[in-house]
Amino acid sequence: MLKFDPAWRFSSPGPAPATLSRAFYDFIEKIAAQRNTWVIVERFKEAFGGSGNSSSLSWAWSDLDSAMRRAEENAPLFIEAFYRVCMECADDGLGVPDVAMINRVLAEHGAGYRIEPPHLVATNPQAPPIPVPDAAPSLDAQARALIEASLEESHRLIEEGKSRQAVSEILWLLESVATVFRGTGTNDGTVQGKYFNKIIGEMRSGNRGTAQEQILDWMTKLHGYLSSPTGGGVRHCMDLKAGVAIQQNEARLYCNLIRSYITYLIEEHERLQKMGTTAA
């Protein structure tokens, strides 16, 4: 058994890459080919959480694949299970990938961990999420509570490895925060739009040639990509043929980018409100 943060045994810090599961499966095929194939497949299957004996060798391989797909939702436990059975097989005289080889595969597939017996070490410890101002005088208490709750929910989801849900939650919050600009003034009028794209579009049009135009352009492009069925697919659906599933590291990046945009919008709203108060 490898040693690592005990909390990881009860709450997944994130899934293992699907490509890592395939690499481990290939290793298992080579190990099992050496002796007692069915027995070895069953041993790995049990380690990955499979139960009972399969009715045939072909079913054992299929059941192993299913067990691995379920187990990969928790990367540390997934890696530990593979490593543990490899060490058991080595004790039985079978050839298995050594620690250096396993670590090389972990690195190649961006698993985010390496084995330093008896420890499993995170190679990319996660930085805390970008903070969003917790005091926004221009927003009422209900709006501030909604923002705080949504940020907490998105953070909880990302820590549980639920990438798409985490991004979806904070993208919804970005759309919601944008609505506070309805009725505010721009250089060429007042924002009248009701929804994100219209509101941000009017703000861009009213601030051409400024840094804000560029910032809002980046914001719109990210929103469009994540909303598209062939992009992030987090709003309505994901195109099963052309869509790209969001990986954990990508989700964390998207969440932090959106947090920074939310911070910008809140601070910009504060600035406009102060200008209005001063003018009055």
N, C-alpha and C positions, 0 to 999 in steps of 0.2 A: 504494500500500500504506500502510495506517495503522500508526502506531507505538503499541505497547502492550506490556505485560509479556510477554516472550518465552515464559514458561511457559504462557501461555494457548494458544499454538499447539500444544502437546503434551498439555495436560491441561485440559479444559474447566472454567472457573470456574462454569459453570452454563448452562442452556439459555435460548434466547430465548423470550419468551411466544408461544404459538401465534397470538394475535391480531396480533402484530407481523408474523408471516409473512404473514398475510392482507393486512395493510396494504401490505407491500412488493409482494405479488403484484398488488394493485390499481394500484400505481404502475407496475409493469412493463407492465401492459396498456395504460396511457395512453402510455407511452414507445414501446412497440412499434407502436402504432396510427399513429405518425407516418411511418414509413418502414421498408421491408424487415422486416416483422413477423417472419417465420420466422427470419431471420438474428439479429435482436435477442433473440428468445426463446432461441435456441441459445446466444447469448453469455452470457446470464444463467444458463442451465442449466449451462454449463461452469464458470462462476464458483462455483456452489454445489456443485460436485463431480460433476455429471452427466457421462457419457462417451458418445461417439459421437453421430452425427446421428440424429434421430428420423425415422421413415419418412413422416411427414406433419405439417402444422402442428398439427392437433388432438392428435396424439401428442406433439408438442413441448411443448405447454402442459401436458399430463398429466405428461410426464417432468420438466418444470420443477417442477411442484407436488411431485412425489415427492422430487426433489433438495433442494428447500427444506425439506421436512419432516425429512430426514436432517441437513441442515446446521444447522438451528436448535438442535441439541443443544449446539453451542458458540456462544454468543451473540456474542463478539467476532469470530470468523471469519465468522459469518453477516452481521453488520453490515458488516464490511469488504468482503465479496464484493459486496453490494448497492451500497455506496458507490463501489467501484472501477469497476464497470461503468457506473454513472450518470455518473461523471466522463468515462469513455471516450465514452459517447454524447453528452455535452455537447460534447466536442472535435469530434465529427462533426456538430455543428450541431443536435442534437435538444434539445428542451425536456425538462429533468429537474428533479426536486425539488432545491432548493438545500439547503445545510447547515442553515439555520435551519428549513426545513420538515421535514427528516429528523429533526433533534433534537426538534422538537415532537412528531412521531410516536413517537419513542423514549420521550419523557416520558409521553405519553398512555397508552402501553401498558406502562409500568413496566419498561422494558428494563434499567434500571440503568446505562446508559451514555449519553454524549453525545460528539459529534464536535467536536474542536477542532483542525482541520487543522494539522499532519499527525498529530495524536494522537487516539486513542480513550481517553476518560477514564471511569473508573468513578465514577458519581455516588452510589453507596451502598456504599463500601468496607466489607467485613464486619468486624464486631467479633469478637474471639476468643471461642470458646465459653465458657460459664460453667464455671469450674473445679470439679471434684469432689475432695474430700480424697483425697490419695494415701496417707495413713497412717490406717488404721482398726484400732487395736489389738484391738477386739472381734471382728474378722473374721479368719479364718485366712488363711494365705498363698495358698492356692488360690483362695479367694473374692476376695481383693484382686487377684490376677492376672487372674481372669475379668472383674472390673469394669473394670480398666484396658484389657484387650484389647477389650472391647465398646465402651468409650468411644472408643478410637482408631479402631475399625472404623466406627462411626457418623460420626465426624468425617471420615474418609477418603471415605465415601460422599457426604456432603453437599458436600464440596469437588469431587467429581466430577460433581455435578449429579444424583445418583441419590436424589431426594427421598424417595420411598416406602420404598426400602430402608434409608435412613438412619434414618427415623423408626421403621420396624419393628424395627431392631436395638436402638435405645435403649429402645423400649417393652418389648421382651423383657427388657432389663436391669432396668427398673423392676419388672417382675413378679418377676424373680429376687431382687432386693434385698429385696422385701417379705417373702419367705419367712423371712428371718432373725428375724422377729418371732414366728414360730410357737413357742409355749411360753412367751412372755413374758407378764408380768402387765399387766392394765388395772385400772381402778378397780372393775370388777365381775366380775373373773374372769381367766382365762388364755386367750390367743389359741389356738384349736384349728384354724382353717382351714388348708387345704393350698394354696389358690390365691389369686391376687391379690384378686379381688372379696370373697371370704369373709374373708380376713385383714384387709383394710382396713376392711371393714364391721364386724368385731368391734372393731377399734381405735377406730372412730368411736363405736360404741355405748358403749364403756367410757370415753369422754372427752367426754361431752355437755356443752355449755355452755362449752367451752374453745376456744382458738385452734386447737388440733390438730384438733378436729372440723371446723372450717371448711376448714383446709388439706387434710385428707383428703377432704373433699367435692369441692373443686376438682380434686384429683388423680383421683378416681373419675370425675368428669364428663369430663375430658380423655381418660382411658383409654377410657371408653365411646364417646366420639365417634370416636376414632381406630380403635377396634376394629370399629365398625359398618360393614357393607357400604355403607350410604348416607351414611356420614361419611368418615373417612379411608381406610377399607378396607384397613388395613395388616396385619391379622392373618390373616384367612381368604380374603376376596375383596372385590371392589368391585362394587356393583350398577351394571351398565353403563347402566341407565336413570336411576337417581336418585343414583348416587355422584358425588363431586366429587374429581377428581384433585388431589393435593397439589402446590402450586406451590413453587418453590425458597425464596422468602422465608417462606412459611408453614412449610415443613419446618424451616428454621433456627429459627424461633420455637418450634415444637413441641419440637425437640431441646433448646433452651436451657431451656424450661419443665420438661421431664422431667429434665434435668440438675439443676435446682434442687430438684426433688422427691427425686431420688436423694440429693443432698447432705443434705436434711432428714432422710430416713429413716436414713441412715448416722449422722448426728449424734444423732438420737433414740435409736438403738440403743446408741450409746456412752453416752448419759446413763443409760439403763436399766441397762446393765451395771455402770456405776459405782455406781448406787444399790444394786444387788444385792450388789456387793462390800462396800460400806459397811455394809449391813444385816447381812451375814454376820460 
